[in-house]
Amino acid sequence: MTTKVWSATSLRPAFLPATTAVAAGGLLAFALAPFHALWLVPLCLGVAGYQLLQASSPRQGALFGWLLGTAYFSVGMIWIYEPFQIDADRYAWMAPFAVLGLAGGLALFWALAFGVAVRFGQGAARLLLLIAVLSLAEFARAYVLTGLPWAAFGQFWIDTPAAQLLPWIGPHGLSLLTLGATVPLGLIRHRPVAALLPVIAVGAIVVFLPKPPVAALTEHTLRLVQPNAPQDQKWHPDLRWSFVERQLEYSRAPAADGSKVDLILWPETAIPLMLNYAEDVLDEVVSAAGDTPVMLGIQRRTDGRYHNSAIVLEGSNVPAQIYDKAHLVPFGEYIPAGNLMARFGVHGFASQAGAGYAAGPGPRLLDLPVGKALPLICYEAVFPQDVNAAPGRADLLIQITNDAWFGTYSGPYQHLVQARMRAIEQGLPMARVANTGISAMIDPYGRILDALPLGVAGYLDVVLPAPLPRTLYAQTGDLPVFLFCIVLGGLALRRSTTLARGS
C-alpha cells in the first residue's frame, strides 16, 4: 500500500495563484475613491495577466478570476455593510454575508472571462482574449439583472486627464483602455517590449489630451440644501421634524450677495411623510422658499403602489411636476417576487411603507426655471445607459440622493465619482444634493466647482454652468465599444487558432 505524503511543495502550485489572486484583487480596490492609489492598477492587472498565462486549465483560470474579483469587490464595496448597521440589533448579522455574497456574485462574471480566456486562448493571444472577454463581462455586469456597474475600471481615472475620454468612448471604453494598457504587463519577464508598449501608447494619448477649458456659466443660481440627517435619525419620530426645520431655515435664508436664487434643491426623501398627507408641510416649504421653485424628494402612494419620487413645487403645495424613480435597488427598494415575499415579512430594505417601491415609467425631463433637467434619484446616477435613455437633450442633470445609507467610509465618495462621470459623458452640468453629503455643483467636464463635505449641515448658492454640445457618447451610447470588444475577441481567437495549429 502506498501512502501519499502532502508537502508544502505539492501544495504550492494551487496555493500561490490563489493567494496572488486575493492579494491583487484586494489591493486593486484601493485605486477606487477615496484612496485613488493609481500605481496599483498596472501592478495588480499586470499580475493578473501573468497568472493568466500560467493557468494550466480553464478551471484554474476561472478560479483565479473569481478569487481576484471576490477580493476586489469585497474591499472596494465594503460600504455595503453600512446599511445593516442602521438597525444593528436586527440586521448586523447579515452584513458579512451581504458583502461576501454580492462580491462573490459579481466575481462570477470575471470567473467566466478568465475561464474562457484560458480555454480558447493560446500564448500572448490569451491576454488579448482576456481584455476582450473581461470587457464584455463588465458590460454584462452593468446590464444583467438590472445591472450594477459600481467599481468599474473607468472609475479609477476620474481625477486624471483620462476622464476626458468619457465623452468619446464612455465608461466601458475607458475600462477597455485600462485593461488594454495594463494586462499585457503580464509579459514583462519574457517579452518586455510587447509588455510595455501598450501602457506607453495609452499613457502618451492621455498625457497629450488638451486640458478642458473653464466652463462657461449661465445667469442662473441654484441653492443646494444639505440637512445632514443620519439614517438612524432621519425617520425617528422625535427627531425627523428637526431636519425638516433645518431645510426650511436654509431655504428662507437670503442669498449672501443679495442675488436671486432661481431653484432650491432638497435631497432624496427630504420630507418624512407620504406626499398624500404632506399638504401642511409643503405649505411651509412654499412659504419658506417665497417665489423660488423647490425640487425635493418624497415618497408617494398611487393606486396602491408606492414610489420614491421627486416633486417640483411652484408657489403651491400641489406638485407642478413629478418624477418617480425608475431604476430601483434590488433588495433595497424592492424584493423580487415581492408580493410572495411580503407574506413572510420580507420587504424592501429602504422602503418606509408597503412591501417595496414600484418603478416609475422611465427617464423624463422636467421643465425648470433653469432649463430642462434630467432628474436622477440616488443610484440612478450609476447607470450611464439610463442617462442616455432620456427622451431629449437636457440642459443639466440633477441628482437627489440619501447617501446616509452608504456610511462615511468609501460609498459616498465612490457614488460622487460616478455622478461626475455622468456629467462628463453627457457634457452637462450636474447639481447634486445629498442628505448627509457630498452635495456639489459639477461642471460638464466633471470638475467640482463647489461642495458641502460629508457630515456637514448647510447650503450652497452656486451658479449653474452652461451645457456643452451633445457628446459622441450621448449619441452612440455603449454600442461602438461593445462591437469593438466582439471584434477584438474574434481577432484573439483567430490568432490563438493559428498558434495552436503551428504548435
N, C-alpha and C positions, 0 to 999 in steps of 0.2 A: 504494500500500500504506500502511495506517495502522498506526502503532506505538503501542501502549498504554503510557502512562507511569504507573508506580506512585509515588504520593507519600504523605507522612505523612498528608495529608488524606484520601486514599482508603482508607487502612488504618485510620483512627481508628474508624469505626463498628463494626468487628469487634474491634479491639484493646481498646478501653476496656471494653466489657462483660465480656470475658474476664478482663482484669486486675482489674476490680472484683470479679468472682465469686471469684477466687482470694484476693484480699485479704480480702474479707468472710468467706469460709469459714474461712481460717486464723485470723483474729482472733476469730471466734465461738468457736473451740475453747478460748480462754483463759477462757471463762466456766465451763468444767468445773473439777473439782478437779485440781491443788491450788491453782489461782490464784483462781477464783471472781470474775473481773472482770465482774460482772453488768452494768455500764454498757454493755458491748459487745453485749449481747443486743438492745436496741431499736435500736442503731446499725446492726448488721450485718443483722438481719432487716428493718429498715426499708429499708435499701439494696436488699436482695433484692426487696422489694415494689416499689420504684421501678423497678428494672431489668426486672421482670416486665411492668410497664405499658409499657415502651419496646420490648419484644420485638416484632419485626415478623413472626415466623413461629414455628410450633411447634418447628421445628428449632433456631432461635436460643434459644428458651426452654429447650428440653431441654439444649442445650449449656451454657447458663448454670447450670442446676440441677446438671448433672453436675460442672462445674468447682467450683461452690460446695461441693458435697458431698465431692468428692475432696480439696479443700484442708482442709475441716473434719475429716474422718475421718483424714487423714494426720497432722495436727497433734494432734488430740485423742486418737488411738490410736497415737501414735508409740512407745509402750511395746511394741508388737508386735515390734519389732526385738530386744528383750531376750532372748527365749528362744534366738535364733540366736547369741548371744554366749556361751552356756554351753559349747559346743564350737565355738569360733570357727574353728578350723582347717578344720572340715568344713562348717559351716553359715553363717558370717558373710556369705558372698557372696549368700546367699538373702534377707537381711534387707530390702534396699531393694525387691526385687520383692514380698516378702510385704506390706510396709506399703502400697506403692502399689497392689498388686493387690487387697488387701482393701478399701482406701479407694475405689478405682475401682469395685469391685463393689457396695459398699454405696451408692455415689452413684448407681447406676443407678435405684434407687427414687426418688431425688429428681429425676433427669432425666425420668422418666416423669411425675411430678407436675407439674413445670414445663411440660413439653410439652403435657400435657392442658389445663392452665390457659390457656395461650396459644391452643390450638386451639379451645376451646369457650367461653372467657370473653370478655366484652365490657366495656370501661370499668372502673369500680371493681368490678364484679361479678367481674372476673378475679381480684382479690385474695381475695374471699370463696371463690371456687372453689379457689384455691391452698391456702387454710387447710384446707379440707375434704379435698382430694385429697392434700396432703402429710401430713396426719394419717393418712389411710388408708395412705399409703406407709410411714409409720412403723409402723403395725400390721403390714404385710406384712414389714417388716424384722425385726420381733420374732417372727414365726411361720414364715415361709417357709424351707425348707431347714434346719430345726431352729431358725432364728432367731438374731439377735444384736442385742439392743436396747441395746447399750453406746453411751454418749454420746447418749442420747435427751435431748430438750429439758427434760423434767421434772427431770433430774439437776442442772440449774443451781441449783435453789432449795432445796437440802437444808438450808441454814442460815438460811432465811428463814421468816417465817410462812406463806408459800405452801405449804410442805411439809405443813402440817396439813390441806390439802385432799385429800391422798392417801387417807385412809380413806373419803372420799366419792366421789371421781371417779377414783382410781387414777392410775398414771403416764401413761397415754395421755390422760386428761382434763387433766392438768397440762400436757402437751405441747400439747394443743389450745388451752388458755388462753394459753400462751406465744405461739403463732402468732397467735391472735385479737387479742391486745393489741398486737403489735409489727409484723406485716406491713402493717396499714393505714397505718403511718407513711410508707409509700411515697407517700401522697397529700399529704404535708406542704407541697409547693410550691404546689399548686393548690387544695386543699381542707383547710386546716389544722384546722378544727373536726372534720370527719369523721376526719381522721388521728389527732387527739389523744384523741378521746372514748373509744375502746376501751381504750387504755392507762390513762387516768384511771379509768375504771369498774372495770377489773380491779384496779388499784392500790388503789382505795378498799375493795374487797372484802377484799383481803389485809390491808390496814392494820387493819381493824376486826375481824379474826378474833381470838377470845379466846385469850389466852396459855395454853398447856397447863399443867395443874397439876403439882405434884410427884408423881412416880409412887409409888404405894404399894409397899411392899416385903414380900416373903414372909419366912419364917424360914429359908430355905434359903441355903446358901453354896456357891458353885462356885469351883474353882481352875482358872484358865486358864494353861496351860503353854506357853511360847514358847521353843524351844531356839535359835533363830536359826542355822539351818543353811543357808549359801549353797548354791545349787543345784549349783554345780560341785564342792562338797564333800560334799553330802548322801549320795551313793551311793559315795563314794571308799572303797576297801577299808581304807585306813589311817586314815580319819577318821570314818566313819559311826557307829562304836560310841561315839565320844566324845559325840555328840549324844544317843544313847540314854541314856548315863550321866548326862548333864545333866538329861534329863527325869525319870529315876529319882530323882536328887537333889532336884529341885523337888517331886516327888510325895511323898517321905517327910518333907519339912520340916514341922514343926508350925506350925499357924496362929499368927500373931503375937499375937492376943488370947486364944489358948487355946480358941477356939470349934471346933466340929466342922465339917469340910468334908463336904458331902453328895455331891459329884460332882467328879471330876477329869477335865479335858478336855485331850487331846493333839491336835496338828494332823493334817492330811492326810498319809498315808503316813509316819507317825511311826516305824514300825518298818521297817528296811531289809531285810526278809525277807518271803517269801510266808507267809501265815497257815499254810499247810500244813506249814511247817518251823519255826515260831516258838514251839513249846511252851516251850522253856527260857527264852527271852526274856520270854514272857508270864508265866511263873512269877515272874520278877524284878519285873515290873510289879505283879503282885498283891501280892507281898511288900512292895514299897515303899509301896503305897497302903494297906496294912493292911486295915481293913474298909470302906474307901471305894470304891465302884464307879468304874471308869475307862472312859471312852469315847475311842477313838483310831482313827486312820486306818491302814489296812494294805491291801496287795494280797492277793488270794487267787485260787486256781485251783479250778474245779469243773467236772467233765465236759468237760475240755479247753478251757474258757473262762476268761478272766482278768477279774477285777473290781477296780475301785477302790472300797474298802469302808470302812465304819465299823463297829466292833465294840464291844460293851459287855462288860466283864469284871466279874463279881461274885463275888470270892473264889475263882476258878478260872481256869486257863489255857484252858478251853473257853468260847468266847463264849456269853453268855446270849442276846444278840440281835445280828443282823447286818443292815446296810443296804448294798445295792450301788448305787453311783451310777447314776442312770437317764439323766440328760441329759449326754451326753458331748460333748467338744470335737472337732468335725470336724478332721481332720488333726493334732490334738494328741493325743487319746486313741484315736482310731481313724481308719482311712482308708476312705473309701467304696470299695466293691468290694475290701475288704481282702484276701481270700484270693487274688485275682488279683494285686494289687499286691505282696503279700508275696513272690511268686515273683521279683520284680525287686528285692527288698531294701528295699522302701518300707514303713515301719512307722509306727505312731502315735508322734508326736514325744515325748510324755511317758510312753509306756509303757516299763516296765523289763523286761517279759517278753512273749514272744509277738508277734504282729503288731499287737496293739492290744487295748484293753479291749472287753468286751461290756457292753451296757447292762443294768441291773437292771430289775425289773418295774415300777417307778414309785415315787412317794412313799409313805412309810409312817410311822406313828407308833411311837416307842419308849417303852416304859414305864420311866421312870427314877425314882429316889427323889425327884426334884424336881418330878415331874409328867410329863405326856405331852409328848414333844418331837418336833418335825419336823426330822430331820437334813437338812442341805444340804451337799454336798461341793463345795467350790471354786465354780466359776462357775454352779452350780445356783441360787445366790442372785441371779443376774442376771435370772431369769425369774419375774415375778410370777404368770404363769399356772400355773407348776409348783407354787408355794406354794399357790395357790388349789385345786389339784387334790388336796390332801391328803385322805385318807379320813375325816377327822374334825377336830374342833377341838383344836388343841394348846394347851398351857399356855406353851410357849416354843419359839423357833426356835434351833437350834444349827448354826452354820456352822463346819466344819473346812476349812482351806484351806492351800495351799502357795503363797503369793504371791511366793516367791522367783523363780518363773517370770516375774513381771511387772516385775522390776527394782526400782529405787529412785526413779524419776523421777515418773511420774504414775499408772501402773497400779494400785499398791496403794491409793492414795488414792481413785481412782475406783471400785475394787471395794468399798471400805468404804462409800462413798456409797450404792451400790446395796443393800448389806446393810441400811443404816439405813432406806432406803425400804421394804424388805420388812417391817421391824418396824412402821413407821408404818401401812402399808396394812392390816396384819392386826391392829393393836392388840396386838401380842405383844412381849415382851422377846426379845432375841437375845443369846446368848453366842457370841462369835466368837473362834476360836482359829486364828491364822495362824503358820506355821512361822517366818518372819522378821518378822512384824508385818504389819498392825496388829491386835493382839488387843484385844478390847474387850467390855465389858458395855454393851449398848444398851437403853435403856428403851423402852416401847411407843409413845413419842412420837418416837423416833428420836434421842434425846439420848444422848451417850456419858457414862456415869456414871464409868467408869474405863477406862484403856487402857494398854497397853505399846506404845511407839512403834516405828517401823520400825528394824530392825537392832539390837535390844536383846534379850539373853537374860535370862529371868526368869520370874516367875509372879505372878499376881494372885489374891488371895482376895476375891471380890466377892459381895455379897448379891443374890439374884435378885429383880427387880421382879415385881409381880403383873400378870397379863394384864388387858386391858380387855375389855368386852363385844365380841362379834363385830361387826366394822365392816360398813358398807354394801358397800364394795368386796369384802370377803371373801364376801359373799353373792351379789353380782351379777357380779363379775368385769368383763371389758372390754366385754361386750355392749352396755350402755346407751350408752357413749361411741362405740362402733363404729356403732351405729344412728344416733346423733345426727350423726355425720360424713356418713353417707349422706344424711340429710335435708338437712343444710346444703349438701351438694354439689348436691342436687336444686333447692333454692331458688336457688342461684347460677346453675345452668343455666337455670332459668326466667327469672330476671332478665336474663341475657345474651341469651336469645332475644327478650325484649321489647325490649331496647335495639337488637338487630340489625334488628328489624322497623321500628323507629322511625327508623332512620338512613337 
